[in-house]
Amino acid sequence: MENITAALTYHDRTKHRPQRYAASLGYMDWATQPDPFRRYEGAPLIALAHTEITPPYHLLFGPEPLPAAPVCFESISQLLRYSLGLAAWKSAGGSTWALRCNASSGNLHPTECYLLTPPVSGIADKAVLSHYAPREHALEMLHTYEGEPLPQGTILIALSSLIWREMWKYGERCWPYCQLDAGHAAQSLKTAAAMLGWECELLSVETDEIGRLCGLDQLERFDEHERESPDLLLRIGQSAPFAFPDTPALPCRANRLSPSHHAWPAVEAIDTAARGIYPASAPILRPRRLPLPSRSAGEIILKRRSAQMMDGTGISEAVFRQILDASLYCRNAPDITFAIFVHNVAEIEKGLYIYVRNHEERETLRAAMDPEFDWNDCGEGLYLLRSLDYRSTAQRISCNQEIAKEGAFSFGMLCRFSPVLEEKGAIGYKNLYHQCGMIGQTLYLEATSLGLSATGIGCFLDDEFHALLGLRDQRYQSLYHFTIGRAIVDTRITTLPPY
Ligand SMILES: Cc1cc2nc3c(=O)[nH]c(=O)nc-3n(C[C@H](O)[C@H](O)[C@H](O)COP(=O)(O)O)c2cc1C
C-alpha cells in the first residue's frame, strides 16, 4: 500500500501545470552534461558484425513468424545493431551527436543493455554476461560462467536505467522518461528479434534479481549518482524454466559520466518504491488488419527519426487506420487507450476521438469521461467524441509544441491507472510507462514504413488533458503523447554514417 501511495504522490507532484512545470534546474548545466556512452574500464571488448540484409518490415507482423535464425555471432550482432545500435551521426553548428535505432527523450539514452548469452563461436566458448556498447557496436565481457546456466539457445537481455542522464536535464520528471525510453528499447529488441524469427518475451521476475544478475547491486563499481536501476528482463528462446546464475563480484568499474551532479530525492523515492515482481501481461491484443507491403526492416529502422517540425498536410483514412491498428502489434500492452485529436485525415471529421485498443475497456472509459461526449461509432474501435478543430488545444496541451498541431493527428496514451496500481503495486506504474514506450517505438516504425514521421511527446500538461476528457479521478491518466504526420527536414543538419 505504501509504495502505491509513493507512486500516486510522485505522479501528482511531477505533473506539468500551466503555471508550474515539474521541478527542474530550469537551465541546461552544460558543464555536467553526462557522457551518453557507458563503458566498463578494463572489460575485454568483442566487436560485433555489421549485417546488411534484413527481411521486409511487414513480414515481422504477419500471422506467421519468420523462420528462426540460429543463435550465432551474426544473429546476435544483427539483433543489437537494429535495436540499440547507432542509426546515424548528426552534425550542425560545430557539434556532433549520435542517434540510435531506439528513440529517447531528449536523445539522452538512459537505457543500458546487458546480455547473458550461451557459448557462441566468435563471442566466447562459455556462457557470458556482457554489456552492449552501442558506439563501438561491441560487447564488453563482464563475466564468464562455468557450466551452462541457461537452457540451450536461450538469451537473456536485461535493460536498466541510468537515471542521472535524464535527471541532468529534466529534474524531478525524469523518471517517467527513463521508463518510456526503456519501453522503446524493449520494443526495439522485440522488433529486431522478430527479424530473426525469434520470440522475445518479457519475463515476470523480481527487478532486484535482474540487478544482481547484471552486477548492478555491486554499488562500489559505480559513481554514487550514476548507478543503474534494473527495469525489465527479456528472454529469447524456449520458455523453459531456469534459475538465475550467481554473478560474483565483477572486476570492471563503470566509467564516470559527469564531473558533478544535482540530487532530486523524489526520483530516488519513486525508483525505490517501483521495484518488485515485474507484471508481464499476456499477449491478448490482436491486429485487425494485415500489414502493408514495405521496404526492408533494416532500412526502416535506420531511417526512423523524430520530426522536429511538421508541415500540417493530411493523410488518408486508410493510412490513419493502418497506424492505429499497428499499435496492436504490441499485444502485451492492453492497458492503453488513445485519446486522439484528428487534425487532417481525409474522410474523417476533425475532432476528438477515442481509439479503444482493448474493447473490454470501452464501458469503463465511457463512464469515467465527460457524459456529454457523442461516442459515435466509426468502426474498428474508433469513436468520435466531439467534432471540433482541436489544433491549438493540442499545441497548448503539448507544452506549446507546434508538432502536436501540425501532425495529421496527435494523441495521448490514456492508461488504466489507479486500478493497475491497486492490482500490481507501484511496479505496475513502471510497467504502464513501458507499455506506452513499446507502442511509441512501434508507431515510429509504422509511420516510417508508410513514408510519414512521428514524434513522442513527453512534455504535456497532464491535468489540462484530463479535464478536456472530463476525467475526474485517477482511474485513467495520460502517460505519453504522440504526433504523426509529415516532417519538415532541417537541411542545416548534416547526416553521417553510424559506423
Ligand atoms: C519518451 C520520449 C519523449 C519525448 N518527448 C519529446 C517532446 O516532448 N518534444 C520533442 O520534440 N521530442 C520529444 N521526443 C523525441 C526525442 O527528442 C528524440 O527521440 C531524440 O531526440 C532522438 O531522436 P530520434 O528519435 O530521431 O532518434 C521524445 C522521445 C521520447 C522517446
The ligand as an SDF file (V2000), in Angstrom:
LIG
                    3D

 31 33  0  0  0  0  0  0  0  0999 V2000
    9.7680    9.4050  -24.0920 C   0  0  0  0  0  0  0  0  0  0  0  0
   10.0560   10.4290  -25.1600 C   0  0  0  0  0  0  0  0  0  0  0  0
    9.6190   11.7270  -25.0080 C   0  0  0  0  0  0  0  0  0  0  0  0
    9.8760   12.6750  -25.9930 C   0  0  0  0  0  0  0  0  0  0  0  0
    9.3930   13.9430  -25.8610 N   0  0  0  0  0  0  0  0  0  0  0  0
    9.5940   14.8490  -26.8380 C   0  0  0  0  0  0  0  0  0  0  0  0
    8.9860   16.1340  -26.7700 C   0  0  0  0  0  0  0  0  0  0  0  0
    8.2600   16.4680  -25.8230 O   0  0  0  0  0  0  0  0  0  0  0  0
    9.2360   17.0010  -27.7990 N   0  0  0  0  0  0  0  0  0  0  0  0
   10.0180   16.6590  -28.8760 C   0  0  0  0  0  0  0  0  0  0  0  0
   10.2100   17.4830  -29.7880 O   0  0  0  0  0  0  0  0  0  0  0  0
   10.5850   15.4230  -28.9620 N   0  0  0  0  0  0  0  0  0  0  0  0
   10.3810   14.5280  -27.9860 C   0  0  0  0  0  0  0  0  0  0  0  0
   10.9080   13.2590  -28.1030 N   0  0  0  0  0  0  0  0  0  0  0  0
   11.7520   12.9010  -29.2430 C   0  0  0  0  0  0  0  0  0  0  0  0
   13.2230   12.8510  -28.8520 C   0  0  0  0  0  0  0  0  0  0  0  0
   13.7110   14.1480  -28.6830 O   0  0  0  0  0  0  0  0  0  0  0  0
   14.0170   12.0550  -29.8920 C   0  0  0  0  0  0  0  0  0  0  0  0
   13.6380   10.7080  -29.8010 O   0  0  0  0  0  0  0  0  0  0  0  0
   15.5140   12.1900  -29.6670 C   0  0  0  0  0  0  0  0  0  0  0  0
   15.9610   13.4840  -29.9280 O   0  0  0  0  0  0  0  0  0  0  0  0
   16.2740   11.2200  -30.5520 C   0  0  0  0  0  0  0  0  0  0  0  0
   15.9780   11.4560  -31.9110 O   0  0  0  0  0  0  0  0  0  0  0  0
   15.4220   10.2910  -32.8350 P   0  0  0  0  0  0  0  0  0  0  0  0
   14.0810    9.8890  -32.2920 O   0  0  0  0  0  0  0  0  0  0  0  0
   15.3350   10.9250  -34.1990 O   0  0  0  0  0  0  0  0  0  0  0  0
   16.3900    9.1550  -32.7510 O   0  0  0  0  0  0  0  0  0  0  0  0
   10.6360   12.3000  -27.1370 C   0  0  0  0  0  0  0  0  0  0  0  0
   11.0700   10.9860  -27.2840 C   0  0  0  0  0  0  0  0  0  0  0  0
   10.7820   10.0520  -26.3140 C   0  0  0  0  0  0  0  0  0  0  0  0
   11.2320    8.6300  -26.5130 C   0  0  0  0  0  0  0  0  0  0  0  0
  1  2  1  0
  2  3  1  0
  2 30  2  0
  3  4  2  0
  4  5  1  0
  4 28  1  0
  5  6  2  0
  6  7  1  0
  6 13  1  0
  7  8  2  0
  7  9  1  0
  9 10  1  0
 10 11  2  0
 10 12  1  0
 12 13  2  0
 13 14  1  0
 14 15  1  0
 14 28  1  0
 15 16  1  0
 16 17  1  0
 16 18  1  0
 18 19  1  0
 18 20  1  0
 20 21  1  0
 20 22  1  0
 22 23  1  0
 23 24  1  0
 24 25  2  0
 24 26  1  0
 24 27  1  0
 28 29  2  0
 29 30  1  0
 30 31  1  0
M  END
$$$$
